[in-house]
Amino acid sequence: MSMEFGSTDQCKVERARSFRRFVRDRRGATALEFALLAMPFALLVFAILESCISFASQEVMANITDDVARRLRTGQLTATDVAGDNLKNMICNKLEIIVSQDCPNQLSVDLRQYTTFADAALAGFRIQGGNIQLTKSGSDVPFAVTWGAAESRNMLRVFYKWPIMTNLMAQSMGGNKTLHFASVTWQNEPFDN
């Protein structure tokens, strides 16, 4: 009995051979593996880059905050130097190496004099509706810049809303900004004696 071309049995045999050839063929395996792993790899690379840049900017901001606090502590900066938006502008000018041009709008600065270090330890903050709300002993307090005289206890707090650079990361984090924060507490030197 001869088989006719195109019969059902012949088609089954041909399909089985084609499937075995496809399974044994390894020429496209690398391309397929790359296609499957490209998106997770890209996400990992973007997350690492975003984290590194954000960490570097946080460290730059912390160093600038320490420098400004040292200058206040030693009396190199006076009340006139930090009045109004001068303190914010001074910090923004130093931050301009790493932050965007919208620094004054994204930066919040709080400088206060305290009677004791224990009193300064009661200062806190919370995030409410995407905004920073300063607190002291559970009560809300506004941002202020009050420079302390010689031998006073002071705290400088600097907040910056850092923009997330990659859209994919912003979507996964639920927003397009992350908060950078630096704080320094000190007692002024007896600089006016």
Beta strands, then each sheet from edge to edge (+ up, - down):
strand 1: 107-114
strand 2: 123-128
strand 3: 131-136
strand 4: 139-141
strand 5: 153-163
strand 6: 177-187
sheet 1: 1+ 5- 6+
sheet 2: 2+ 3- 4+
end
